[in-house]
Amino acid sequence: MSTELPPVAPEVLAGAVENLTARLRKKLDAAIAGCADGATRGPDGSVTLRFGEDAVVTLTPGPGGAVTTAEQATCTCLLAPRCLHRAAALGAAPLADADALAGAPAPDPEDTAAAPDAAGAGERPEAGPAPAGPAQAPDHDRAEPGPQDAPTLTPAQRTAATALWHAAAEALAAGVVAGGAVVQAELLRAAHTARLAGLPRAEAAALRVVRGLRAAREQRTAHRLGDLTGAFRELLHAAGVLASGTADPALTAAARRTYTPGGSLQVHGLCREPVLSATGYGGVVTHVLVPDGSRYTVSDVRPGGLARARGAGRAPVALGGATLDHAGLSRGGLRIVGATVSPEGRLGAGRGVRATPLAGAPWTGEPAARLFARPAAEAVAELLADPEGSESALIGLDVAVAGVAGDHLLVRELRPDAPLLRLLPAHPHPELPHTENLRRIASHPGLRLRVLGRPDLDRAATLRPLAVGPAPGETYTLRLPEEWAGRADLGYDRLQGENFPPPGTPAPEAAPAAAGPDPLADSPLWRVRRLLESGVAGGRRAVAESARGTAPRTAYGPLRRAGLGAAADLATALAAEADRRPRDVFGRLADPSPDGYAWAWLAAATHLAAAERCLVAASWTPSPEAAALAAPV
């Protein structure tokens, strides 16, 4: 088993690459490959990597567990610190989260035991969105910034945003195939400059792109080209808007959370979920509700990876001296005095907070019952209208198991004319019980159950369930132990045979179910998606190939026939821009600036994202218009 390398601050890696000569930079990707296989950890926590006979690199992380200064990475060769070995060792290590670089957790002014968020500054965990609640802290005097209150960008911020735009455009033009360590280092340097200028959201977007490029080049199983495409879209949008001088409050807001007094709260557990991030953090997030239906979260996420994610489900709740663990809180409750709350709805554990246990509230009673009373289509439509809060929102619904299609569990909401929905594991890691629990549920067609989950807004009619329970008033449903309080957390509890109806119990009749059309997969918009993803994978050259000959006319004709003329025009313009080769004053072909290509790519990607969101909304509520858009052409 190989030794895990400590995370490295982006600016440390960027500086090491910048110090290399042009000749050594060409060798960097080859040097990184496999260099960590023989790493060993010393008794002081340092990690050593050997390069040949005479070169040994030592990475000595600081108190926060990350390499945050250049002096913490040393090499014994004569060229150090401007050597290939040191840069390769740093390039093989994971990138550190912003919370680890800060050396302290979230700034609750009275919090002495808070943990970093699962995803750091804007990074999403492997399994889905970063855990947070849509409920805002109950500060009724807080006003949304109006046009007169919008922050003004400083010259340093505009300069940093412009540099980040150019670095992102160069990375997009290179694509995964040419986006090696040198291209990534330029992005990291620009990201660090953005951080120093007070643009943490832009920095976080750049780090997501770099991590996506690494995952793609290393061909990790969890990598999805669509995720990297979305990361590029978010980065280019943020950098482009900021470089233009527009001070969007959403882009200039601080990444680290601040806490405000929340007064006294009475919270009731809803469910808990394991958190496992791509940067080595693991833990648990417990979702709770207050009587008015607002949702908050209590999290315990720290370095430790999978082992900590599995064990944290029964870790004590570090909140005001509460005697509950997270398993007890998810099925019980707390009365909190002196609560502190972040804008994302996270409850802080400051010194002035006091908490005493309360009896839990069943899903069939208030306040949880309101989550399940609303049609899923209405809830999803509201989430799609509010992109800022949609990634972390939960919805509840009563469903009947209809069948299986590939890796999807098909269910139908227990409402008239409801569409088929697809259930996917909230986290695909085989050591977590999400997938196995869904397999057991799938083996009981017709089973009625209550589901609480997070809509996957990148897929048609897809829900990632966090917890399930018996459907009220149904006989062919789950049978859970009394101590589970009517719910099973799919990331921690394992469903067994006794939790299902006994053999011989008559199942309700159900119409045969097929997966049916997938609006996203069957719509001709897939042609634009393929063009954008081919650009991310193969760079500008791959997109340019599609502009030659009669390919554009034959490829985008179906888009126009389906009434998607704007998508066809944007895709055609992107292909033409990718193939544009200017000439210098002597008539020789010159390399074009990546800026025009990046703008054309961003325009097509933004239009596609909006169109796909419309299709996702339609997939939750079947209609003739949705069927027409989704029809193959």
C-alpha positions as CSV (number, residue, x, y, z in Angstrom):
1,M,0.0,0.0,0.0
2,S,1.5,3.4,-1.1
3,T,2.0,6.2,1.4
4,E,-0.4,9.1,1.0
5,L,1.3,12.4,0.2
6,P,0.4,15.4,2.3
7,P,-1.7,18.1,0.5
8,V,0.3,21.0,-1.0
9,A,-0.7,24.7,-1.1
10,P,-1.3,25.7,-4.7
11,E,1.2,28.6,-4.6
12,V,4.0,26.3,-3.4
13,L,3.5,24.0,-6.4
14,A,3.1,26.9,-8.8
15,G,6.4,28.4,-7.5
16,A,8.3,25.2,-7.9
17,V,7.1,24.8,-11.5
18,E,8.0,28.4,-12.3
19,N,11.5,27.9,-11.1
20,L,12.1,25.1,-13.6
21,T,13.9,25.7,-16.9
22,A,12.1,25.2,-20.2
23,R,13.9,22.0,-20.7
24,L,12.9,20.6,-17.3
25,R,9.3,21.7,-17.7
26,K,9.0,19.4,-20.7
27,K,10.0,16.5,-18.5
28,L,7.7,17.3,-15.6
29,D,4.7,15.2,-16.5
30,A,6.8,12.1,-17.0
31,A,8.6,12.7,-13.7
32,I,5.3,13.1,-11.8
33,A,3.9,9.8,-13.1
34,G,4.5,7.1,-10.6
35,C,6.9,9.1,-8.4
36,A,4.8,8.6,-5.3
37,D,4.7,4.8,-5.5
38,G,7.8,4.4,-3.3
39,A,7.0,7.1,-0.8
40,T,7.6,6.4,2.8
41,R,6.5,8.2,6.0
42,G,8.8,9.0,8.8
43,P,8.1,9.1,12.5
44,D,7.8,12.9,12.4
45,G,5.1,12.8,9.8
46,S,7.3,13.8,6.9
47,V,7.1,11.9,3.6
48,T,10.2,11.0,1.5
49,L,10.3,10.2,-2.2
50,R,13.4,8.8,-3.8
51,F,14.4,9.7,-7.4
52,G,17.3,7.5,-8.5
53,E,20.4,7.1,-6.4
54,D,21.2,10.6,-5.3
55,A,18.0,12.6,-5.1
56,V,15.6,12.3,-2.1
57,V,12.7,14.7,-1.7
58,T,11.2,15.3,1.7
59,L,7.8,16.8,2.3
60,T,7.3,18.0,5.8
61,P,3.7,19.2,6.5
62,G,2.9,21.9,9.0
63,P,0.6,21.7,12.0
64,G,-2.5,21.8,9.7
65,G,-1.2,18.7,7.8
66,A,-0.4,20.6,4.6
67,V,2.8,21.8,2.9
68,T,2.2,25.5,3.0
69,T,5.7,27.0,2.5
70,A,8.5,26.3,0.0
71,E,10.9,25.4,2.9
72,Q,8.7,22.4,3.8
73,A,9.7,20.7,0.5
74,T,13.4,19.9,0.1
75,C,15.6,17.9,-2.2
76,T,19.1,16.5,-1.8
77,C,20.2,17.1,-5.4
78,L,22.6,19.8,-6.5
79,L,20.0,21.8,-8.4
80,A,17.6,22.1,-5.5
81,P,15.3,23.9,-5.0
82,R,15.1,24.5,-8.7
83,C,15.1,20.9,-9.5
84,L,12.8,18.6,-11.4
85,H,12.5,16.1,-8.4
86,R,11.1,18.6,-6.0
87,A,8.5,19.9,-8.5
88,A,7.5,16.4,-9.4
89,A,6.9,15.4,-5.8
90,L,4.8,18.5,-5.2
91,G,2.9,17.9,-8.4
92,A,2.1,14.3,-7.4
93,A,0.6,15.5,-4.0
94,P,-3.1,16.6,-3.7
95,L,-3.9,20.2,-3.6
96,A,-4.7,21.6,-0.1
97,D,-8.1,23.0,0.7
98,A,-8.4,26.7,1.7
99,D,-9.4,25.8,5.2
100,A,-6.2,23.8,5.7
101,L,-4.2,26.7,4.4
102,A,-5.9,29.1,6.8
103,G,-4.7,26.8,9.6
104,A,-8.0,27.1,11.4
105,P,-11.6,26.1,10.9
106,A,-14.5,28.4,10.1
107,P,-14.4,31.7,11.9
108,D,-17.2,31.4,14.4
109,P,-15.8,34.0,16.8
110,E,-16.6,31.8,19.8
111,D,-16.0,28.4,18.1
112,T,-13.1,26.4,19.5
113,A,-14.0,23.0,18.0
114,A,-15.4,23.7,14.6
115,A,-14.2,21.6,11.7
116,P,-13.5,22.6,8.1
117,D,-16.4,22.1,5.7
118,A,-16.4,18.9,3.7
119,A,-15.3,20.6,0.5
120,G,-13.2,23.4,1.7
121,A,-13.6,26.7,-0.1
122,G,-16.2,25.9,-2.7
123,E,-15.0,22.4,-3.6
124,R,-17.6,19.7,-3.9
125,P,-17.2,16.3,-2.3
126,E,-16.9,13.3,-4.5
127,A,-20.4,12.2,-3.7
128,G,-22.3,15.3,-4.6
129,P,-22.9,18.8,-3.4
130,A,-21.2,20.2,-0.4
131,P,-23.4,19.7,2.7
132,A,-25.2,22.9,3.6
133,G,-28.7,24.0,4.3
134,P,-30.8,26.4,2.3
135,A,-32.1,28.0,5.5
136,Q,-30.5,31.3,6.3
137,A,-29.6,32.4,9.7
138,P,-32.5,34.1,11.4
139,D,-31.2,37.6,11.0
140,H,-34.2,39.5,9.9
141,D,-32.4,42.8,9.7
142,R,-30.1,41.5,7.0
143,A,-30.8,43.2,3.6
144,E,-29.9,42.0,0.2
145,P,-27.4,44.3,-1.5
146,G,-29.0,46.5,-4.0
147,P,-27.4,48.2,-7.0
148,Q,-26.3,51.1,-4.8
149,D,-24.8,48.7,-2.3
150,A,-22.9,46.5,-4.8
151,P,-19.2,46.2,-4.0
152,T,-16.8,47.9,-6.3
153,L,-13.9,46.0,-7.7
154,T,-10.4,47.3,-6.9
155,P,-7.8,47.6,-9.6
156,A,-5.9,44.7,-8.0
157,Q,-9.1,42.5,-8.2
158,R,-9.6,43.3,-11.9
159,T,-6.0,42.6,-12.6
160,A,-6.2,39.3,-10.8
161,A,-9.4,38.4,-12.6
162,T,-8.0,39.2,-16.0
163,A,-4.9,37.0,-15.3
164,L,-7.2,34.2,-14.2
165,W,-9.3,34.6,-17.3
166,H,-6.2,34.3,-19.5
167,A,-4.9,31.3,-17.6
168,A,-8.3,29.6,-17.9
169,A,-8.5,30.3,-21.6
170,E,-5.1,28.8,-22.2
171,A,-6.0,25.7,-20.2
172,L,-9.3,25.3,-22.2
173,A,-7.4,25.7,-25.5
174,A,-4.9,23.0,-24.3
175,G,-7.6,20.6,-23.1
176,V,-6.9,17.5,-21.0
177,V,-4.6,16.1,-23.6
178,A,-2.2,19.0,-23.2
179,G,-3.2,20.3,-19.8
180,G,-0.3,18.9,-17.9
181,A,1.5,20.2,-14.8
182,V,2.8,23.3,-16.5
183,V,-0.6,24.5,-17.6
184,Q,-2.1,23.6,-14.2
185,A,0.7,25.5,-12.5
186,E,-0.3,28.7,-14.4
187,L,-3.9,28.2,-13.3
188,L,-2.7,27.7,-9.7
189,R,-0.6,30.9,-9.8
190,A,-3.5,32.9,-11.1
191,A,-5.8,31.3,-8.5
192,H,-3.5,32.3,-5.7
193,T,-3.3,35.9,-7.0
194,A,-7.1,35.9,-7.0
195,R,-7.2,34.7,-3.5
196,L,-4.8,37.5,-2.3
197,A,-7.0,40.0,-4.2
198,G,-10.0,38.9,-2.2
199,L,-11.7,36.8,-4.9
200,P,-12.0,33.4,-3.1
201,R,-14.9,32.1,-5.2
202,A,-12.8,32.6,-8.4
203,E,-9.9,30.8,-6.7
204,A,-12.2,27.9,-5.7
205,A,-13.4,27.6,-9.3
206,A,-9.8,27.4,-10.6
207,L,-8.9,24.7,-8.0
208,R,-11.9,22.6,-9.2
209,V,-10.6,22.8,-12.8
210,V,-7.1,21.8,-11.8
211,R,-8.4,18.9,-9.8
212,G,-10.6,17.9,-12.7
213,L,-7.6,18.0,-15.1
214,R,-5.6,15.8,-12.8
215,A,-8.4,13.3,-12.4
216,A,-8.9,13.2,-16.2
217,R,-5.2,12.8,-17.0
218,E,-4.8,10.1,-14.3
219,Q,-8.0,8.3,-15.6
220,R,-9.5,8.0,-12.2
221,T,-12.7,6.0,-12.0
222,A,-14.6,8.8,-10.4
223,H,-13.8,11.3,-13.1
224,R,-16.6,12.5,-15.4
225,L,-15.9,14.7,-18.4
226,G,-19.2,16.4,-17.9
227,D,-18.1,17.6,-14.4
228,L,-14.9,19.0,-15.8
229,T,-16.8,20.8,-18.5
230,G,-19.1,22.3,-15.9
231,A,-16.0,23.4,-13.9
232,F,-14.5,25.2,-16.9
233,R,-17.9,26.9,-17.5
234,E,-18.1,28.2,-13.9
235,L,-14.4,29.3,-13.9
236,L,-14.7,31.2,-17.2
237,H,-17.9,32.8,-16.2
238,A,-16.5,34.0,-12.8
239,A,-13.3,35.2,-14.3
240,G,-15.0,36.9,-17.3
241,V,-17.6,38.7,-15.2
242,L,-15.0,39.9,-12.7
243,A,-12.5,41.0,-15.4
244,S,-15.1,43.1,-17.0
245,G,-15.4,45.1,-13.8
246,T,-18.8,43.8,-12.7
247,A,-18.9,43.3,-9.0
248,D,-21.3,40.4,-8.7
249,P,-21.9,40.0,-4.9
250,A,-22.1,36.2,-5.4
251,L,-18.5,36.2,-6.9
252,T,-16.9,38.6,-4.4
253,A,-18.4,37.2,-1.2
254,A,-16.1,35.6,1.3
255,A,-15.6,31.9,0.9
256,R,-15.1,31.2,4.6
257,R,-18.4,31.3,6.5
258,T,-19.2,33.9,9.2
259,Y,-21.5,33.2,12.1
260,T,-24.3,35.4,13.4
261,P,-26.3,35.0,16.6
262,G,-29.3,32.7,16.1
263,G,-30.9,33.0,19.4
264,S,-32.7,30.0,20.9
265,L,-33.5,27.1,18.5
266,Q,-35.4,23.9,18.9
267,V,-34.2,21.5,16.3
268,H,-35.4,18.0,15.3
269,G,-33.2,15.4,13.5
270,L,-34.1,14.6,9.9
271,C,-31.2,12.4,8.6
272,R,-27.4,12.1,8.5
273,E,-25.1,11.5,5.6
274,P,-21.4,10.5,5.3
275,V,-19.2,13.1,3.7
276,L,-16.1,12.0,1.7
277,S,-14.2,14.7,-0.2
278,A,-11.6,14.3,-2.9
279,T,-9.0,16.1,-0.8
280,G,-8.9,13.6,2.1
281,Y,-11.7,15.0,4.4
282,G,-14.3,12.7,5.9
283,G,-17.1,12.9,8.4
284,V,-20.8,13.3,8.8
285,V,-23.4,16.0,8.3
286,T,-26.7,15.7,10.2
287,H,-29.7,17.6,8.8
288,V,-32.1,19.1,11.3
289,L,-35.4,21.1,11.1
290,V,-36.9,23.8,13.3
291,P,-40.7,24.1,13.8
292,D,-41.1,26.6,11.1
293,G,-39.6,24.2,8.5
294,S,-36.2,25.9,8.1
295,R,-33.3,23.4,7.7
296,Y,-29.9,23.6,9.4
297,T,-26.9,21.3,9.5
298,V,-24.6,20.0,12.2
299,S,-21.3,18.8,10.7
300,D,-18.2,17.1,11.9
301,V,-15.8,16.9,8.9
302,R,-12.1,16.6,9.4
303,P,-9.0,15.0,7.7
304,G,-9.3,11.3,7.7
305,G,-10.9,10.2,4.5
306,L,-13.1,7.0,4.3
307,A,-12.3,5.7,7.8
308,R,-13.5,8.9,9.4
309,A,-16.6,9.1,7.1
310,R,-17.6,5.7,8.3
311,G,-17.0,6.2,12.0
312,A,-18.3,9.7,12.3
313,G,-21.9,8.6,12.1
314,R,-21.7,7.8,15.8
315,A,-19.3,10.5,16.8
316,P,-20.4,12.8,19.7
317,V,-22.1,16.0,18.6
318,A,-19.7,18.9,19.4
319,L,-22.4,21.4,20.1
320,G,-22.9,23.1,23.4
321,G,-22.1,20.1,25.6
322,A,-24.8,18.0,24.0
323,T,-24.7,14.3,25.1
324,L,-26.0,13.0,21.8
325,D,-24.0,11.4,19.0
326,H,-24.9,12.1,15.4
327,A,-27.0,8.9,15.2
328,G,-29.0,10.1,18.1
329,L,-29.4,13.6,16.8
330,S,-30.6,12.4,13.4
331,R,-33.5,10.7,15.2
332,G,-33.8,13.0,18.2
333,G,-33.5,16.7,18.8
334,L,-31.8,19.5,20.7
335,R,-32.9,22.7,22.4
336,I,-30.1,25.2,21.7
337,V,-29.5,28.4,23.6
338,G,-27.2,31.1,22.2
339,A,-27.0,29.4,18.8
340,T,-24.6,30.7,16.1
341,V,-25.6,30.1,12.5
342,S,-23.7,30.5,9.2
343,P,-25.5,32.0,6.1
344,E,-25.5,28.4,4.7
345,G,-27.4,27.2,7.8
346,R,-24.6,25.5,9.6
347,L,-24.8,25.5,13.4
348,G,-21.6,26.7,15.1
349,A,-20.2,25.2,18.4
350,G,-19.1,28.4,20.1
351,R,-18.3,28.6,23.8
352,G,-21.6,30.4,24.6
353,V,-23.7,27.7,23.0
354,R,-25.7,25.4,25.3
355,A,-27.7,22.4,24.1
356,T,-29.9,19.9,25.8
357,P,-31.5,16.8,24.2
358,L,-35.1,16.7,23.1
359,A,-37.4,13.9,21.9
360,G,-37.3,13.4,18.2
361,A,-40.1,14.1,15.7
362,P,-41.3,11.4,13.3
363,W,-41.3,12.0,9.6
364,T,-45.1,11.7,9.7
365,G,-45.5,14.7,12.1
366,E,-44.5,18.3,11.9
367,P,-42.1,19.8,10.9
368,A,-40.8,17.0,8.7
369,A,-44.3,16.2,7.2
370,R,-44.2,19.4,5.2
371,L,-41.3,18.1,3.2
372,F,-43.3,15.2,1.9
373,A,-46.6,17.0,1.4
374,R,-45.3,19.1,-1.5
375,P,-45.2,17.6,-5.1
376,A,-41.7,16.9,-6.1
377,A,-42.1,18.7,-9.4
378,E,-42.9,21.9,-7.6
379,A,-40.0,21.6,-5.2
380,V,-37.6,20.9,-8.1
381,A,-38.9,23.8,-10.2
382,E,-38.2,26.1,-7.2
383,L,-34.7,24.7,-6.9
384,L,-33.9,25.3,-10.6
385,A,-35.0,28.9,-10.2
386,D,-32.5,29.4,-7.5
387,P,-29.1,28.0,-8.6
388,E,-27.3,29.3,-5.5
389,G,-29.3,27.1,-3.1
390,S,-30.2,24.2,-5.3
391,E,-27.1,22.0,-4.8
392,S,-27.7,21.4,-1.1
393,A,-31.5,21.3,-0.9
394,L,-33.4,18.2,0.1
395,I,-36.9,17.1,-1.0
396,G,-39.2,14.4,0.3
397,L,-41.7,12.2,-1.5
398,D,-43.6,8.9,-1.2
399,V,-42.9,6.5,-4.0
400,A,-43.5,2.9,-5.3
401,V,-40.7,0.8,-6.6
402,A,-41.2,0.2,-10.3
403,G,-38.2,-1.6,-11.5
404,V,-34.5,-1.3,-12.5
405,A,-32.9,0.2,-15.6
406,G,-29.1,-0.3,-15.7
407,D,-27.7,1.3,-12.5
408,H,-30.9,3.2,-11.8
409,L,-33.7,2.2,-9.4
410,L,-37.0,3.3,-11.0
411,V,-39.7,4.6,-8.7
412,R,-42.9,6.4,-9.2
413,E,-44.2,9.1,-6.9
414,L,-47.5,8.2,-5.3
415,R,-49.4,11.0,-7.1
416,P,-51.7,10.9,-10.1
417,D,-49.9,11.0,-13.4
418,A,-46.5,11.2,-11.7
419,P,-43.4,10.5,-13.9
420,L,-40.9,7.7,-13.3
421,L,-38.0,8.9,-11.3
422,R,-34.5,7.5,-11.2
423,L,-32.7,6.8,-7.9
424,L,-28.9,6.8,-7.8
425,P,-26.6,6.2,-4.8
426,A,-25.8,9.5,-3.0
427,H,-22.2,8.2,-2.8
428,P,-20.9,5.4,-5.0
429,H,-18.0,4.3,-2.8
430,P,-18.3,0.6,-2.3
431,E,-17.4,0.8,1.4
432,L,-20.5,2.9,2.1
433,P,-23.8,1.1,2.1
434,H,-25.7,3.4,-0.3
435,T,-25.5,1.1,-3.3
436,E,-26.2,-2.1,-1.4
437,N,-29.3,-0.6,0.2
438,L,-30.7,0.5,-3.1
439,R,-30.1,-3.0,-4.5
440,R,-32.1,-4.5,-1.7
441,I,-34.9,-2.1,-2.2
442,A,-34.9,-2.8,-6.0
443,S,-35.5,-6.5,-5.2
444,H,-39.0,-5.7,-3.9
445,P,-41.1,-4.4,-6.9
446,G,-44.2,-2.5,-5.7
447,L,-42.7,-1.6,-2.3
448,R,-44.0,1.6,-1.0
449,L,-41.6,3.9,0.9
450,R,-40.9,7.4,1.9
451,V,-37.7,8.9,0.5
452,L,-35.7,11.9,1.5
453,G,-33.0,12.9,-1.0
454,R,-31.1,15.5,-3.0
455,P,-32.2,16.1,-6.6
456,D,-29.5,15.6,-9.2
457,L,-30.1,18.7,-11.3
458,D,-27.6,17.5,-14.0
459,R,-29.7,14.5,-14.8
460,A,-33.3,14.0,-15.9
461,A,-35.7,13.1,-13.1
462,T,-33.0,11.8,-10.8
463,L,-32.9,11.8,-7.0
464,R,-30.0,10.7,-4.8
465,P,-31.7,9.4,-1.6
466,L,-30.1,10.0,1.8
467,A,-32.7,8.2,3.9
468,V,-35.9,6.1,3.6
469,G,-38.8,5.2,5.8
470,P,-42.1,3.4,5.7
471,A,-44.8,5.0,3.6
472,P,-47.7,6.1,5.8
473,G,-50.9,4.1,5.5
474,E,-49.3,1.3,3.4
475,T,-48.9,-2.3,4.3
476,Y,-46.4,-3.4,1.7
477,T,-43.6,-1.1,3.0
478,L,-40.5,-1.1,5.1
479,R,-40.4,-2.6,8.6
480,L,-37.8,-0.8,10.6
481,P,-36.6,-1.4,14.2
482,E,-38.2,0.9,16.8
483,E,-34.8,2.4,17.7
484,W,-34.5,3.7,14.1
485,A,-37.5,6.0,14.7
486,G,-39.1,5.3,11.4
487,R,-36.1,6.1,9.1
488,A,-33.0,4.4,7.7
489,D,-29.9,6.5,6.9
490,L,-28.8,4.9,3.6
491,G,-25.1,6.0,4.2
492,Y,-24.9,4.3,7.6
493,D,-27.8,1.9,8.3
494,R,-27.8,-1.4,6.4
495,L,-31.2,-2.8,5.4
496,Q,-31.6,-6.5,5.9
497,G,-34.3,-9.1,4.9
498,E,-36.3,-8.5,8.1
499,N,-36.7,-4.8,7.2
500,F,-38.9,-5.8,4.1
501,P,-42.3,-7.4,3.9
502,P,-42.2,-11.2,4.7
503,P,-42.2,-13.6,1.7
504,G,-45.7,-14.3,0.5
505,T,-47.0,-10.8,1.4
506,P,-49.1,-9.7,-1.6
507,A,-47.5,-6.8,-3.4
508,P,-49.7,-4.0,-4.9
509,E,-50.2,-4.4,-8.6
510,A,-47.9,-2.1,-10.6
511,A,-47.9,-1.4,-14.3
512,P,-44.7,-2.6,-16.1
513,A,-42.2,0.2,-16.0
514,A,-39.5,1.0,-18.5
515,A,-36.9,3.8,-18.1
516,G,-38.6,5.7,-20.9
517,P,-36.9,8.5,-22.8
518,D,-34.2,10.5,-21.2
519,P,-34.8,14.2,-22.2
520,L,-31.1,15.1,-21.8
521,A,-29.8,12.0,-23.7
522,D,-32.4,12.0,-26.4
523,S,-32.6,15.7,-27.2
524,P,-30.4,16.9,-30.1
525,L,-28.7,19.1,-27.6
526,W,-26.3,16.1,-27.1
527,R,-24.5,17.4,-30.2
528,V,-23.6,20.6,-28.5
529,R,-22.6,18.8,-25.4
530,R,-20.4,16.5,-27.3
531,L,-18.7,19.4,-29.1
532,L,-18.0,21.2,-25.8
533,E,-16.7,18.1,-24.1
534,S,-14.5,17.2,-27.0
535,G,-13.0,20.7,-26.6
536,V,-12.3,20.0,-22.9
537,A,-10.8,16.6,-23.7
538,G,-8.9,17.4,-26.9
539,G,-8.4,21.1,-26.7
540,R,-9.0,23.7,-29.4
541,R,-7.7,21.4,-32.1
542,A,-10.4,18.8,-31.5
543,V,-13.1,21.4,-31.9
544,A,-11.5,22.8,-35.0
545,E,-11.7,19.4,-36.7
546,S,-15.5,19.5,-36.5
547,A,-15.5,22.8,-38.5
548,R,-14.0,21.3,-41.6
549,G,-15.9,20.0,-44.6
550,T,-19.7,19.6,-44.4
551,A,-19.7,18.4,-40.7
552,P,-21.2,21.5,-39.2
553,R,-24.2,21.5,-41.6
554,T,-25.0,17.9,-41.1
555,A,-24.3,17.9,-37.3
556,Y,-26.4,20.9,-36.4
557,G,-29.3,20.5,-38.8
558,P,-31.3,18.4,-36.3
559,L,-30.9,21.2,-33.8
560,R,-32.5,23.7,-36.2
561,R,-35.3,21.3,-37.0
562,A,-36.0,20.8,-33.3
563,G,-36.3,24.6,-32.9
564,L,-33.0,25.0,-31.2
565,G,-31.5,27.4,-33.7
566,A,-29.6,29.4,-31.1
567,A,-27.8,26.3,-29.9
568,A,-26.9,25.5,-33.6
569,D,-25.6,29.0,-34.2
570,L,-23.5,29.1,-31.1
571,A,-22.0,25.6,-31.9
572,T,-21.2,26.7,-35.4
573,A,-19.6,29.9,-34.2
574,L,-17.5,27.9,-31.7
575,A,-16.2,25.5,-34.4
576,A,-15.4,28.3,-36.7
577,E,-13.5,30.3,-34.1
578,A,-11.6,27.1,-33.1
579,D,-10.5,26.7,-36.7
580,R,-9.5,30.4,-37.2
581,R,-5.8,30.8,-37.9
582,P,-4.6,34.4,-38.3
583,R,-1.5,35.4,-40.2
584,D,1.3,37.7,-39.2
585,V,2.6,40.7,-41.2
586,F,4.7,38.4,-43.3
587,G,1.7,36.2,-44.2
588,R,2.8,33.3,-42.0
589,L,0.3,31.3,-39.9
590,A,0.3,32.4,-36.3
591,D,-1.1,31.0,-33.1
592,P,-4.5,32.6,-32.4
593,S,-5.2,34.2,-29.0
594,P,-7.3,31.8,-26.9
595,D,-9.6,34.6,-25.7
596,G,-11.9,34.6,-28.7
597,Y,-12.2,30.8,-28.5
598,A,-12.8,30.9,-24.8
599,W,-15.6,33.4,-25.2
600,A,-17.2,31.4,-28.0
601,W,-17.0,28.2,-25.9
602,L,-18.4,29.9,-22.8
603,A,-21.4,31.3,-24.8
604,A,-22.3,27.8,-26.1
605,A,-21.8,26.2,-22.7
606,T,-23.9,28.8,-20.9
607,H,-26.7,28.4,-23.4
608,L,-26.5,24.6,-23.2
609,A,-26.7,24.7,-19.3
610,A,-29.8,26.8,-19.4
611,A,-31.5,24.6,-22.0
612,E,-30.6,21.4,-20.1
613,R,-32.1,22.9,-16.9
614,C,-35.3,23.5,-18.8
615,L,-35.3,19.8,-19.8
616,V,-34.6,18.7,-16.3
617,A,-37.5,20.7,-15.0
618,A,-39.7,19.2,-17.7
619,S,-38.6,15.6,-16.9
620,W,-40.2,15.9,-13.4
621,T,-43.5,17.0,-14.9
622,P,-44.2,15.2,-18.2
623,S,-45.9,17.4,-20.8
624,P,-46.4,17.4,-24.6
625,E,-43.8,20.2,-24.8
626,A,-41.2,18.1,-23.0
627,A,-41.9,15.1,-25.1
628,A,-41.4,17.2,-28.3
629,L,-38.1,18.5,-27.1
630,A,-36.9,15.1,-26.0
631,A,-37.9,13.3,-29.2
632,P,-34.9,11.9,-31.1
633,V,-34.2,13.6,-34.4
